[in-house]
């Protein structure tokens, strides 16, 4: 246990705390998305069965996150996992901004697709909904691990990140939702951070073939950089991502810009 704690803290506890704060923000955002999708998916069920379906969704989310955690140690050894993961995270970002520009809120208007309708021919609508929820749980569990891997390759930190993801999914997400309701621009800030993380992961594609590539070697895995320098770059990266999230929040509270929701209706 002591070895695990020391492995997490490393040589610089302050840098580790920065990293953990970043992970909490990312995991909270992903947990909110998870909760929003699950809530929308059970709306086609009778009210008496919605809580039961959500309970199965919560169990599935925890189980899949644990499975992805065990797979992470093997996935990290495959060099192309990071660039593919980065591309996937960028897809989520593009999807978010595209829908934002169109003023689309898919999670509020979930409509069963053809696959769901096909399932109901063989199983009950309740079981079909639970099955679809488990598929979404698997997708969000992959997001969970990828987001943490973008910040660190330390297996102890990845384990911590997955645990944080499970905790935020159950407790922190509710508080995070209320914060984003009051300060809607924070969701955009969070997705900008995900975009930055995705670029960091995709940089691994270039450094795999050319470890000495200028600039990218400081960010991508396999870059030919001294360990001390790489640690400082990672610390700077963590600080920048935190600023992306908290700078507009502090500015809104102290200076009134960006405007929060209460002000937008004045």
Secondary structure, DSSP 8 states (H G I E B T S, - for coil): -HHHHHHHHTT-HHHHHHHHHHHHHHHHHHHHHHHHHHHHHTTTS-HHHHHHHHHHHHHHHHHHHHHHHHHHHHHTTSTHHHHHHHHHHHHHHHHHHHHHHTT--GGGS----HHHHHHTTTS-HHHHHHHHHHHHHHHHHHHHHHHHHHH---HHHHHHHHHHHHHIIIIIHHHHHHHHHHSTHHHHHHHHHHHHHHHHHHHHHHHHH-TT-TTGGGTSTT----HHHHHHHHHHHHHHHHHHHHHHHHHHHHH--S--HHHHT-
